[in-house]
Structure formats: C-alpha cells, structure tokens
C-alpha cells in the first residue's frame, strides 16, 4: 500500500450530546451513547464520537465505541491497535473488529477526558493500512457531588430595627459536578430555620431582614440555609450552613428612673462636697447609647449638685454648700437624666430623658457657736486710757437649746497684754494706752465656746486699727553739723534743714520753720522757710571772729499742721571756722573739739605736734624690738642658764602610774613648732662661754630672755595641760663653758662630736671622757 492511501480520507469527529436518555442504544444498557453523525472525507478512518459515563459499575467491560477502516473487508486481515492515555489498563480494543471497551470506573471530577491513538495494520505484511489517528474519549458527568459551603460558619451583624429587605449577609455553596451538563451543579438556596424574621434569595444566597426586630427582646438568631442541586428537584443532593446573626444596638430607648421618688438625708455638720446619695436611671441600650448625664432641674436652696459616674451610670448628689437644720430642715430637688447621644431617627418616638424627685432631710447636730461676722474691723484712738472700749464681737449657739457662749482671746501674747475681752458679752477693751507709732494695726483671734459643751469652739479674727492723733512734735531728721567761715558775707546760705514727724497726716505733713523769739543771735543768722518742708539758714551779717565766739546756738522753731498743731524747738549749732573761701570741715570739727576743752589754736598745734612725736617714738621702739627678736636667744655676753621643771599637780595613780603624764614633752621646745636648724653644739657652747664672762643675772638681756621664755610657754600648744613652774637658774661666772643644757636640742647625742672637750682643761677631763668619740664600748 502506497502513501496515497493514508491521505485519501480525513474524518472529522463531531461531538454531539444527547438530548434525552431515550436516544441511547438499548444494546449498551443506557451506558453508552452512539450517534451516527460522522462525515466521511474520501477514504480513511470511520468511527463515532466516544463517550463513557462516570461512576459506571459493571462486572463486565463496558462498550465505548468502534474503530473501523474503510479498507476492512471483515475477513480478519487487518489488526487494530490502541495507544495513549489508559490504553491497555483503562481501555482495550478488539484487534479484529476495532471495538473499544472500558474496564474501570471513571471519575469526571478527577479526569474529564482521555486522549488515545488508533492504528490499523495488515496482519500478513505488518504494514499500516491507515495513518495513525488521535481521538478523544470524554467522561460524561453524573450528579455524584454534594454542594459545599466553604466559607462557613457564618456570623453576621445587623442593626436592630432595620427595615424589611435590609441585606444581612450572603452565603455561597459550590458543587464539583459539571455545570455544562445537566443540572447536577445548578444550586437553589432555601431557608430551613429563621422564619419569619429572615429570608434568603434562592439563586444568590443573600439573606435579608423579613421584619423589624428589637435587640432588647432578642439580640441573636441562628439561621439555617440549605443549598440543593438539580435546581431543587427531588433526588438532588443538598448541604446546609448555619448563620449566626447578631443585632447591634441603636439608641432607641430613653432612660428610666427606678423610682419616682428618692429619700436622702445629710447632717448639717457635713462639709461641702459630701456625697448625699445616688440616683439611677436604667437604659435598655448598651455602650454609648446608654450613656447619660444627670442634671438638677429644681433646687430652691441651691445647696446641692449632681455629677455622673460614667462607669456605673449613676447620678451622685453632692453637697454644694453647708445646710442648716435650724434654717431649713427639708430640701426638695428635681433630677433629670438625659441620653448623651441621641439618634435623630428616633426623635419622633419621644424625648430621651426622664425626671425624678429627690427629698433630702437635714439632720440636726450640735454645732459650735457662730459669729455674726467672719472677721471684725475695729478702731480706737491712740493714747486712749486703759479700759477703753474697742468693740464688741457676738456669737450664738445655732442649735435649738441655744447654749450660752463664753469669749476669750488666744494666740497672740501681745494681744493678751494690750487687750482683754469680757467673756460674757464679747466686749474688747484696752489694758494699756496704744501708740500708733509703735503698731498701727493689731490682729486678735477671739474664740467663742459653748458653756454646755466646751469642745464646740469657733474662732473669729478681729483687726484693730489704731487711729493717729497729733502727739508727736516735728524734729530734725538728723544732727546737723553747720559751719560758717569768719570771712562769710551777709545773706550767705550755710545750711539747709528739714523735719520729720512720726504722726500720720491724712493730708500730708506741712512744716513751718522760724527762729525762736528768745534767740539772742537773731542778728547773726536768719531762717527762710521754703514752703516745701525745708528751710535755709543764712548769715545775717558779714564777718565772724572765733576769738569772740566759737559757737552759735540757733533755736529753730518747727510747727506741724496737725489738729491741734504741735511745735518743737530744735537747736542748730553753728561752728565758726578759720577759712578763706571754703570750709575745711575736718579742721573745723577738731578745732571745735579743742575749743570745747578750753584750748587755743596754738595749744591745738602743740598738741598735734606732741601726738606726731609720740607716734614716731613708738614706731622706733617697735622697730628695735623686732630687731632684737631676730637675734639668737644667747648673746655673746650672756651667762649660762638652765631650764628645770620644778613640779606638777598631777594626781595620778602613784609611783606605778607611768602613763599619767609624759614628761618627755617638756624636754624639747620644738614639739609642735616648726623645725629650726640647730647650731653645732661645739660652736654654741663656745659662744655661751664667752657670754657667761660678761653677762650677769641683773642685765637687760637676762630679763629679756626670761620674758621670751614665758611668752613661748604661754603660746606653745604642746605644753602639758597643767600649771607648771619653769626656772632659769644662773650658774655663776666660774664655769668655763656655760650651760650644757640639752632641752633645746632637736638632735640625738649620737649625732654630735665632743672631741673638743679635751682641749678645755682639767675641769672637763671627766666630761670629755664621757662624750669623747675615742671611748670604748666598755666605758
């Protein structure tokens, strides 16, 4: 067979679906659909569309279709071969007649079709008589899958009182069957539970409100939705889903008081801010929709206030001001509760508020006395005699028994001394005259105490103002030093004066200045009043002589503007100075001092000269003393002295008490003082030897030495804390070397060389043997 045979015929497979089960062949027992809608193109393959129904269960292979070549003479010379998906396992072919069978149950949801290849060969030659061709076997769907709600469980929320038809939520189910074949995937939704409050759209699954519902009646509903395939027809598969629908709150309920009348009580002693009681208005709503504010609508006494507790939604009645049992025993207030947030949609339902009545009884208490005023201001004229009435304070017991009250003054010691109070009627009197210039105001604390209950005490402040009277005459503000030159001319200003007055003038002070009429020096000086509380002192003549009169005493008359006016005479001392053009105040001041002692100018000059000479002499002595202090304590003509400790008043523990006092501190002069470099002992002893030949115990150097030693003992901080006697004995002129005292030594004997003692003669032979460096250890 040549190649033209393979191109002779092309067959197109047209897939046609059956319109009804009646078109199925009875030979396949309603399991295989065979159609004869095949179009032939020249020569080639002949076959029908291949379909197999899923879920087909049979003990024998199920017929699918037949392949046939138009060259097949049905004599068995041709062999049909099947290849592709499932060939040999799921599908097999009768190699003699081309019939195809399925051997297993198929599932369209797993694999909807299979692609196979068909071949036809000559048995004898094994040559292909037809070209290899591809064909498809489709798995036909059956309704074998239930609907499924993949998004469940469902929870939805909708506001209460929503109108009918309001969308709540949507549920959706899926079906794995083929939506393009039959009705196996066509779903229909229905409501199994939830009537008559909800409804569901059959095709979309949208749940809607079927009526208005009140959350306060029921706030949660369980709705069951069914999804059924086959468009809800009998025999279809179904599934259900539960939808929890919650009703959210809206402010559709006003507050309501639990009681139409509340009774409360408060003590008249209760302080401001005391909680009197609580009221509560219920609101069926929740959250912000139940929030409310409380107000007092009517309160004739204005003694109470109300606040809202946002946590408990209670109204707390507070005491706004003190109440009095004796004045008003019952109070009547009207309280209103109003929703804080109002939904305008429900305003037509009525006002979202409620009112109630609160009656408050005032409880009687034993109160302290009450002063008629919180504080008193009183006045009294200064200088009023003792026992003068300042004023009266009044207090009474506000209770019904009206207990008598006793008054007293407390706190101020000064007030107790200056004032007293009548304990029965509260009259305050002075105990001594008052002086405004000492204190213009006095603060007094007065107490009122119940006689029947002394624990009930009240206080009031009394402020006493001392009124001024003109009892202080004006005077100079200071002591003036006034000088006039001998060569002064007439009309020359020598002093400006003013005045002060301790009194308090309501219109301000005004002083008048003048010379007293008895002034004998009126021709020498004049006073000019400047009309501004100052005055000028002018010369009344030209030329003054100190030899004639050194001082002038001017009586200045000063008058104030008080009622009645007071006048005082103040003396101004004018000193005459010897000057050319300017006043030498220093010279005049001391000249006047000497003149007051009866000394002339010459005597003044002599006295000043003596003072200068005395100062120079004193400075010279100080310089000499300082120079002498710089010299060594032992001069060249000084005799030897020796320091000894004589006695101490030490009352220690006896001979065995070796720690009562350390006397070694007395053996040195440099315990605390700064270290001074010590001269070599050899040169010091030689110098003392020379001094001892010339110095006696009565010399000035000896006395100076004793004074210096005494000064050192008094100022040395290292001396013992007991009185001691130190003596400095003169050893006579017979000594060749003077004193060998080591009390002033700051070095050890081991540090010195005493070889020079051998050169001093036989008198120092034994001493040289003791201190010589040539001695042996056994010496």
C-alpha positions in Angstrom: 0.0 0.0 0.0 1.4 3.3 -1.1 1.3 6.6 0.8 -1.6 8.0 -1.2 -3.8 5.6 0.7 -3.0 7.4 4.0 -4.2 10.7 2.5 -7.3 9.6 1.0 -9.6 10.2 3.8 -9.9 12.6 6.8 -12.6 12.1 9.2 -13.8 14.8 11.5 -15.2 13.9 14.8 -18.2 15.9 15.7 -19.1 15.8 19.4 -22.7 15.7 19.9 -24.5 15.5 23.3 -27.7 13.6 23.6 -30.9 15.5 24.1 -32.6 12.9 26.2 -31.9 9.4 27.6 -34.2 7.9 25.0 -31.6 8.4 22.3 -29.3 5.8 24.0 -28.8 2.4 22.3 -30.5 -0.4 24.1 -27.5 -2.7 23.3 -25.4 -0.7 25.8 -28.0 -0.8 28.5 -28.2 3.0 28.7 -24.4 3.3 29.4 -23.0 4.2 26.0 -24.3 7.0 23.7 -23.8 6.2 20.0 -24.5 8.7 17.3 -24.2 8.3 13.5 -23.2 11.9 12.8 -19.9 11.2 11.0 -18.8 13.0 7.9 -16.7 11.0 5.5 -13.8 12.6 3.6 -12.5 10.3 0.8 -11.2 7.2 2.2 -9.9 6.6 5.7 -11.0 6.0 9.3 -14.6 5.6 10.2 -15.7 6.0 13.9 -18.3 7.5 16.0 -17.8 10.0 18.9 -16.7 8.2 22.1 -18.3 8.9 25.5 -18.3 7.0 28.7 -20.4 7.7 31.8 -18.5 8.2 35.1 -19.2 6.1 38.0 -20.3 3.2 35.7 -20.2 0.0 37.7 -20.4 -3.4 35.8 -18.8 -6.8 36.3 -18.0 -6.9 32.5 -16.2 -4.4 30.3 -18.4 -1.6 29.1 -18.7 -0.8 25.4 -17.3 2.6 24.4 -17.3 2.6 20.6 -15.7 1.0 17.5 -12.9 2.0 15.1 -13.1 0.8 11.5 -11.1 1.3 8.4 -13.0 1.6 5.1 -10.4 -1.0 3.8 -11.6 -3.5 6.3 -13.2 -6.4 4.4 -14.1 -8.1 7.7 -12.0 -11.1 6.8 -9.6 -10.7 9.8 -6.8 -9.5 7.6 -6.5 -6.2 9.5 -5.3 -5.7 13.1 -6.4 -2.7 15.2 -4.0 -1.3 17.8 -4.9 1.3 20.6 -2.3 3.5 22.2 -2.4 6.6 24.5 -3.8 7.6 28.0 -5.2 4.5 29.8 -4.7 2.2 26.8 -4.3 -1.4 27.9 -5.3 -0.5 31.5 -8.5 1.5 31.4 -9.3 1.0 27.8 -8.7 -2.0 25.5 -9.6 -2.7 21.9 -10.7 -5.8 20.0 -7.9 -6.1 17.4 -10.2 -7.9 14.9 -13.2 -5.6 14.7 -11.9 -2.3 16.4 -14.4 -2.4 19.3 -13.2 -0.3 22.4 -14.2 -1.2 25.9 -13.6 0.5 29.4 -12.6 -1.8 32.2 -12.7 0.6 35.3 -15.0 3.1 37.0 -14.1 6.6 35.9 -14.5 9.9 37.8 -15.1 13.1 35.8 -14.0 15.3 38.7 -10.6 13.7 38.6 -10.1 13.4 34.8 -12.8 14.6 32.4 -11.3 13.1 29.1 -8.7 10.8 27.7 -6.6 11.2 24.5 -5.9 8.0 22.6 -4.2 7.0 19.3 -5.5 4.3 16.8 -3.6 2.3 14.2 -4.7 -0.3 11.6 -2.1 -2.7 10.1 -2.1 -5.7 7.7 -1.5 -8.9 9.6 0.5 -10.5 7.0 2.7 -7.7 6.0 2.6 -5.7 9.2 2.3 -2.6 7.2 -0.1 0.2 8.2 -3.2 0.4 6.1 -4.3 3.6 7.7 -2.3 6.5 9.1 -2.2 6.8 12.9 -5.0 9.0 14.2 -5.8 10.7 17.5 -9.2 10.6 19.1 -10.8 11.7 22.5 -12.9 9.7 24.9 -15.0 12.1 27.1 -16.2 11.1 30.6 -19.9 12.1 30.9 -20.9 13.6 34.2 -23.4 12.3 36.7 -24.7 14.1 39.8 -22.4 12.5 42.3 -21.2 15.5 44.3 -23.0 17.4 47.1 -22.9 21.2 47.4 -20.4 22.5 49.9 -20.3 25.8 52.0 -16.6 26.5 52.0 -16.7 29.8 54.0 -18.8 28.7 56.9 -19.5 29.0 59.8 -21.1 32.4 59.1 -21.5 35.3 61.6 -23.3 38.5 60.6 -24.4 41.7 62.4 -27.2 43.9 61.5 -28.6 47.0 63.4 -31.8 46.3 65.3 -35.0 47.8 64.0 -33.6 47.6 60.4 -36.4 47.8 57.8 -37.7 44.8 55.9 -35.5 43.8 53.0 -32.2 45.0 54.6 -29.3 42.8 53.4 -27.7 40.9 56.3 -25.1 38.7 54.6 -24.6 36.3 51.7 -23.8 32.6 51.7 -22.3 30.7 48.8 -22.1 27.0 48.1 -20.1 25.2 45.4 -20.8 21.9 43.5 -18.0 19.9 41.9 -20.3 18.5 39.2 -20.1 19.7 35.6 -22.1 22.9 35.2 -22.3 22.5 31.4 -24.0 19.1 31.5 -27.4 18.6 33.1 -28.5 20.2 36.4 -26.0 18.5 38.7 -24.3 21.8 39.5 -27.3 24.1 39.5 -28.0 25.1 43.1 -31.0 26.5 44.8 -30.9 28.1 48.3 -33.7 27.9 50.8 -34.3 28.8 54.5 -34.7 25.9 56.8 -34.7 27.9 60.1 -35.1 31.7 60.7 -38.7 32.4 59.6 -40.4 34.8 59.9 -37.5 37.1 60.7 -35.2 36.5 57.7 -35.5 35.4 54.1 -32.9 34.2 51.5 -32.8 34.7 47.8 -32.9 31.3 46.1 -30.3 31.9 43.4 -27.8 34.2 45.1 -27.9 33.1 48.8 -28.4 36.7 50.0 -30.0 36.8 53.5 -32.4 39.7 54.1 -34.4 41.0 57.0 -38.0 39.9 56.8 -39.3 42.1 59.7 -38.1 44.7 62.2 -36.6 43.2 65.3 -35.8 44.7 68.7 -32.4 43.9 70.3 -33.8 44.4 73.7 -36.2 41.5 73.0 -33.7 39.1 71.5 -30.2 40.0 70.3 -29.1 36.9 68.5 -30.6 34.5 65.9 -29.5 31.2 64.4 -30.4 30.9 60.7 -30.0 27.6 58.7 -29.6 27.8 54.9 -29.9 24.8 52.5 -28.2 24.6 49.1 -29.6 21.8 46.8 -28.5 20.9 43.3 -30.7 19.7 40.4 -32.4 23.1 40.9 -34.0 21.8 44.0 -35.8 18.9 42.3 -36.4 15.7 44.1 -33.4 13.4 44.0 -30.9 16.2 44.1 -28.1 16.5 46.6 -28.0 19.2 49.4 -26.0 20.8 52.1 -26.8 23.2 55.0 -25.0 26.1 56.7 -25.7 27.9 60.0 -25.6 31.7 60.1 -25.3 33.4 63.5 -27.0 36.8 63.1 -26.4 39.4 65.9 -28.5 42.5 66.3 -26.4 45.6 67.1 -27.7 48.2 69.5 -29.1 51.6 68.5 -30.3 54.3 70.8 -34.0 53.6 70.6 -34.7 53.5 74.4 -34.9 56.5 76.7 -33.5 56.3 80.3 -36.0 55.4 83.0 -35.5 56.1 86.8 -36.0 53.1 89.0 -38.0 55.2 91.5 -40.2 58.2 91.0 -39.2 59.5 94.5 -35.9 59.2 96.4 -35.3 60.0 100.0 -31.9 61.1 101.3 -30.5 62.8 104.4 -27.4 64.9 105.3 -26.1 66.2 108.6 -25.8 69.9 109.0 -22.2 69.4 110.0 -21.3 67.7 106.7 -18.7 69.7 104.8 -19.0 70.9 101.3 -18.5 68.0 98.8 -20.1 65.4 100.9 -22.0 62.6 99.0 -25.6 62.9 99.9 -26.9 59.9 97.9 -27.2 58.3 94.5 -29.9 58.0 91.8 -30.0 55.6 88.9 -31.9 55.6 85.6 -32.0 52.4 83.6 -31.4 52.4 79.8 -32.1 49.2 77.9 -29.4 50.2 75.3 -25.8 49.4 75.7 -22.5 51.2 75.3 -22.6 54.9 74.3 -26.3 54.5 73.5 -26.9 54.0 77.3 -24.6 56.9 78.3 -26.5 59.7 80.1 -26.0 62.9 82.1 -27.8 63.9 85.2 -29.0 67.5 85.9 -30.7 69.2 88.8 -33.7 70.9 87.4 -35.2 72.5 90.5 -33.3 73.3 93.7 -34.6 76.4 95.5 -31.8 76.4 98.1 -29.0 75.9 95.5 -27.3 73.7 98.1 -26.8 70.6 96.0 -25.1 69.5 92.9 -25.1 66.2 90.9 -22.4 64.5 88.8 -22.5 61.4 86.6 -20.4 58.3 87.3 -19.5 57.2 83.8 -18.7 53.7 84.8 -21.9 52.9 86.7 -24.1 55.5 85.0 -25.3 56.6 88.4 -26.1 60.2 89.4 -24.2 61.2 92.6 -25.9 64.0 94.6 -23.2 66.2 96.4 -23.5 68.9 99.0 -22.7 72.2 97.3 -22.9 74.4 100.3 -23.5 73.9 104.0 -27.0 73.3 105.2 -28.6 74.5 108.4 -31.1 72.4 110.3 -32.5 75.4 112.1 -33.0 77.4 108.9 -34.3 74.6 106.6 -34.9 71.1 107.6 -36.1 69.6 104.2 -34.9 70.2 100.7 -36.8 69.3 97.5 -34.9 68.9 94.2 -35.8 67.6 90.8 -33.3 65.5 88.9 -33.3 64.8 85.2 -31.4 62.1 83.3 -30.8 62.7 79.5 -29.2 60.4 76.9 -25.8 61.8 76.0 -26.0 60.6 72.3 -29.4 60.7 70.6 -30.3 59.1 67.3 -32.3 61.6 65.3 -34.2 58.8 63.5 -36.0 58.1 66.8 -36.7 61.6 68.0 -40.3 61.1 67.0 -40.5 58.3 69.5 -40.4 60.8 72.3 -37.9 62.6 74.5 -34.9 60.6 75.5 -34.9 61.7 79.1 -36.6 61.1 82.4 -37.1 63.0 85.7 -37.5 62.1 89.4 -37.9 63.8 92.7 -35.4 63.8 95.5 -36.3 64.8 99.0 -33.4 65.5 101.4 -33.8 65.8 105.2 -31.3 67.8 107.2 -30.1 66.1 110.3 -29.6 68.2 113.4 -26.1 68.3 115.0 -24.5 70.0 117.9 -22.8 72.9 116.1 -20.2 75.3 117.5 -21.1 78.9 118.1 -21.4 81.1 115.0 -20.1 84.6 115.0 -22.2 87.3 113.4 -19.3 88.2 111.1 -16.4 86.1 109.8 -14.0 88.9 110.8 -14.3 92.2 112.6 -12.6 95.5 111.9 -12.4 97.9 114.8 -10.9 101.3 115.5 -9.5 103.1 118.6 -7.7 106.4 119.0 -4.1 106.0 120.1 -3.4 107.1 123.6 -6.8 106.1 124.8 -6.7 105.3 128.5 -6.7 101.7 129.8 -10.2 100.2 129.8 -11.4 102.0 126.7 -13.9 100.0 124.7 -12.6 98.9 121.3 -15.6 97.0 120.0 -17.9 94.0 120.6 -18.0 90.6 119.0 -21.1 88.5 119.0 -21.6 84.8 118.6 -24.6 82.5 119.3 -25.3 78.8 119.5 -27.2 77.9 116.4 -28.8 74.8 118.0 -32.3 74.8 119.4 -31.0 74.7 123.0 -29.1 78.0 122.4 -26.3 77.3 124.8 -24.6 80.3 126.4 -21.3 81.4 124.9 -18.0 82.3 126.6 -15.5 84.5 124.8 -11.7 84.6 125.1 -8.6 86.0 123.3 -6.0 83.4 122.1 -2.8 83.1 120.1 -1.2 86.5 120.5 0.8 87.3 123.6 1.0 90.9 122.6 -2.8 91.0 122.1 -3.4 89.4 125.5 -1.2 92.1 127.1 -2.8 95.1 125.2 -6.4 93.8 125.1 -8.9 91.9 127.1 -12.4 90.6 126.4 -15.5 90.3 128.6 -16.1 86.5 128.5 -19.9 87.1 128.8 -20.7 89.8 126.3 -17.7 89.9 124.0 -16.7 93.5 124.7 -13.0 94.1 123.8 -11.2 96.7 125.9 -7.6 98.0 126.1 -5.4 97.2 129.0 -3.0 100.0 128.4 -2.7 103.0 126.1 -1.8 102.2 122.5 0.8 104.0 120.4 0.2 104.1 116.7 3.8 104.9 116.1 4.7 101.5 117.6 2.0 99.5 115.9 -0.8 100.9 113.7 -2.7 97.5 113.5 -3.3 94.7 115.9 -4.6 91.3 115.0 -6.7 89.4 117.6 -8.1 85.9 117.5 -11.3 85.6 119.5 -12.9 82.3 120.4 -16.4 81.5 121.3 -17.0 78.3 123.4 -20.3 76.7 124.3 -20.6 76.5 128.1 -22.5 73.2 128.0 -20.1 71.6 125.5 -16.6 73.1 125.8 -15.5 71.1 122.8 -17.6 73.3 120.5 -15.4 76.2 119.7 -15.4 78.8 117.0 -12.8 81.5 116.0 -13.0 84.9 114.5 -10.3 87.4 113.6 -10.5 90.9 114.9 -8.4 93.6 113.2 -7.9 96.7 115.4 -6.7 99.9 113.8 -5.0 102.5 116.0 -6.1 105.9 114.8 -3.5 108.6 114.8 -3.6 111.7 116.9 -1.1 114.5 116.7 1.0 113.6 119.7 4.5 113.8 118.1 6.1 117.2 117.5 8.2 117.6 114.4 12.0 117.5 114.7 15.2 117.5 112.8 15.7 114.2 110.8 19.4 114.2 111.9 22.0 116.1 113.9 23.3 118.8 111.5 26.9 119.9 111.5 26.8 123.5 110.5 29.9 125.7 109.8 30.4 129.3 109.0 33.6 131.0 107.8 35.0 134.0 109.6 35.0 135.8 106.3 31.4 134.9 105.4 29.3 137.7 103.9 25.7 138.6 104.8 23.0 136.5 103.2 25.2 133.5 102.6 23.4 130.1 102.8 25.2 127.9 105.4 22.7 125.1 106.0 19.5 123.5 104.5 17.2 121.9 107.1 14.1 119.7 107.0 11.8 118.0 109.5 10.2 114.7 110.2 7.0 113.8 112.1 6.1 110.3 113.4 2.4 111.1 113.2 0.3 110.1 110.2 -1.2 113.1 108.4 -4.2 112.4 106.2 -3.4 115.5 104.1 0.3 115.1 104.2 2.7 116.9 106.5 3.4 120.6 106.2 6.0 122.2 108.4 6.7 125.9 109.2 10.3 126.9 110.2 11.3 130.0 112.1 13.7 131.3 114.7 12.6 131.3 118.3 11.7 134.7 119.7 14.1 134.3 122.6 17.0 133.8 120.1 19.8 136.2 121.1 21.7 135.6 117.9 18.9 136.7 115.6 21.0 139.5 114.1 23.7 137.0 113.1 21.5 134.4 111.3 18.1 134.3 109.6 15.8 131.4 108.7 14.0 131.3 105.4 11.0 128.9 105.1 10.9 127.4 101.5 7.3 126.3 102.0 8.2 122.8 100.8 9.0 121.4 104.3 12.6 122.7 104.0 14.2 125.9 105.2 17.6 127.6 104.7 19.9 129.1 107.3 21.5 132.3 106.1 24.1 134.7 107.6 22.6 137.9 108.9 25.9 139.8 108.9 29.4 139.8 107.3 32.4 138.6 109.2 32.7 136.4 112.3 35.6 136.1 114.8 36.4 132.9 116.6 38.2 134.8 119.3 35.0 136.4 120.2 32.6 133.4 119.8 33.4 129.9 118.6 29.8 128.5 118.6 26.4 129.9 117.9 23.3 128.1 119.1 20.2 128.8 117.0 16.8 127.7 118.4 14.7 126.6 115.3 11.0 126.6 115.8 9.2 123.9 113.8 5.4 123.7 113.7 3.3 120.9 112.0 -0.2 121.1 110.5 -1.9 118.7 112.9 -5.0 119.3 114.9 -4.1 120.8 117.2 -0.7 121.8 115.7 2.4 120.9 117.7 5.6 122.9 117.9 9.1 121.9 118.9 12.3 123.8 119.3 15.4 122.2 117.8 18.8 123.7 118.4 21.2 124.1 115.5 24.9 124.5 116.4 26.9 126.7 114.1 30.7 126.5 114.3 32.9 129.4 113.2 35.9 128.2 111.1 39.1 130.0 110.1 39.0 129.6 106.3 39.5 131.7 103.2 37.0 130.6 100.7 35.9 127.1 101.6 35.1 125.4 104.9 37.6 122.8 106.0 35.3 120.5 107.8 38.0 118.4 109.4 39.9 121.3 110.7 36.7 123.0 112.0 35.4 119.8 113.6 38.6 119.2 115.7 39.1 122.8 116.2 35.7 123.0 117.8 36.5 119.9 119.9 39.7 121.6 121.3 37.9 124.8 121.9 35.3 122.9 123.9 38.1 121.7 126.0 39.4 125.3 126.5 42.4 125.1 124.2 43.6 127.8 121.9 44.8 127.3 118.3 48.4 127.4 119.5 47.7 124.8 122.1 46.0 122.7 119.3 49.1 122.9 117.2 51.3 122.0 120.1 49.1 119.0 120.9 49.2 117.8 117.4 53.0 118.1 117.3 53.2 116.1 120.5 51.0 113.4 119.1 53.2 113.2 116.0 56.4 112.9 118.1 54.8 110.2 120.2 53.9 108.2 117.2 57.4 108.4 115.8 58.9 107.4 119.1 56.5 104.5 119.4 57.4 103.2 115.9 61.1 103.4 116.7 60.6 101.3 119.8 58.6 98.7 117.8 61.4 98.5 115.2 64.1 98.0 117.9 62.0 95.2 119.5 61.6 93.5 116.1 65.3 93.7 115.5 66.1 92.2 118.9 63.8 89.3 118.3 65.8 88.4 115.3 69.0 87.9 117.4 69.8 84.4 118.9 68.5 83.7 122.4 72.0 83.7 123.8 74.1 86.7 123.0 77.8 86.8 123.3 77.8 88.4 126.8 75.1 86.1 128.2 75.7 83.8 131.2 74.6 80.2 131.1 71.0 79.5 132.1 69.4 76.2 132.8 65.8 75.1 132.4 64.3 72.9 135.1 60.8 71.5 135.7 60.0 72.1 139.3 56.6 70.5 140.0 53.2 69.4 138.6 49.9 69.0 140.4 49.5 65.5 138.9 47.1 63.4 141.0 47.8 60.2 139.1 47.8 56.6 140.2 51.0 56.7 142.3 54.5 55.6 141.6 53.3 52.7 139.4 51.3 55.1 137.2 53.8 55.7 134.4 51.1 56.9 132.0 49.7 59.8 134.0 51.7 62.3 132.1 54.6 62.0 129.6 57.2 64.4 130.9 59.3 63.9 127.9 57.3 66.5 126.1 58.9 69.1 128.4 62.4 68.2 127.3 62.1 69.8 124.0 60.9 73.2 122.7 60.0 72.1 119.3 57.2 69.5 119.8 54.7 71.3 117.6 56.6 74.4 116.5 58.2 74.4 113.1 61.7 72.9 113.0 64.6 75.3 113.3 68.0 74.3 112.3 70.2 73.9 115.3 73.7 75.2 115.5 76.5 72.9 116.2 76.9 72.2 119.9 80.6 73.0 119.8 80.2 76.5 118.5 77.1 77.1 120.7 78.9 76.1 123.9 81.9 78.3 122.9 79.6 81.2 122.4 77.9 80.6 125.7 81.3 80.5 127.4 82.1 83.9 126.0 78.7 85.3 127.0 79.0 84.0 130.6 82.0 86.0 131.2 80.2 89.3 130.6 76.5 88.8 131.4 75.1 88.9 134.9 71.6 88.0 136.3 70.5 91.6 136.6 71.3 92.5 133.0 68.6 93.6 130.5 69.4 90.7 128.3 68.7 88.3 131.1 65.3 89.9 131.7 64.5 89.8 128.0 65.4 86.1 127.9 63.1 85.3 130.8 60.2 87.3 129.1 60.7 85.4 125.8 60.7 82.1 127.6 57.5 83.0 129.4 55.9 84.1 126.1 56.9 80.8 124.5 55.4 78.8 127.3 52.1 80.7 127.1 51.7 80.3 123.4 53.1 76.8 122.9 50.2 74.4 122.1 52.3 71.4 123.0 52.8 72.3 126.7 51.2 69.9 129.3 47.6 70.7 130.3 48.6 71.6 133.9 50.1 74.6 135.5 53.9 74.4 135.7 56.8 76.4 137.1 59.8 76.8 134.9 63.1 78.3 136.4 66.1 79.5 134.6 69.0 79.4 137.2 72.2 81.3 136.8 75.2 79.0 137.3 77.8 81.7 138.1 80.9 83.0 136.4 83.1 80.1 137.4 82.1 77.9 134.6 84.4 77.9 131.6 81.8 76.8 129.1 78.4 77.9 130.5 75.3 75.7 130.5 75.3 72.3 128.8 71.5 72.1 128.9 70.0 69.9 126.1 66.4 71.0 126.5 66.5 72.9 123.3 68.2 70.2 121.3 66.4 68.6 118.5 69.1 66.1 117.6 70.5 63.0 119.3 73.8 63.0 121.2 74.9 60.3 118.9 74.8 62.8 116.0 77.4 65.2 117.7 81.2 65.1 118.2 82.5 66.2 121.6 86.2 65.7 121.0 86.8 69.4 121.6 86.1 69.0 125.3 89.6 67.5 125.8 91.0 70.9 125.0 89.2 72.7 127.8 91.4 71.8 130.6 91.4 69.5 133.6 87.9 70.7 134.7 86.4 68.9 131.7 88.5 65.8 131.7 85.8 63.6 133.1 83.2 65.1 130.8 85.5 64.6 127.8 85.9 61.0 128.8 82.1 60.5 128.8 81.4 62.1 125.4 84.6 61.6 123.6 84.4 59.6 120.4 87.6 57.7 121.4 85.9 55.9 124.3 85.4 52.2 124.1 82.2 50.3 124.4 83.1 49.3 127.9 83.4 52.8 129.2 
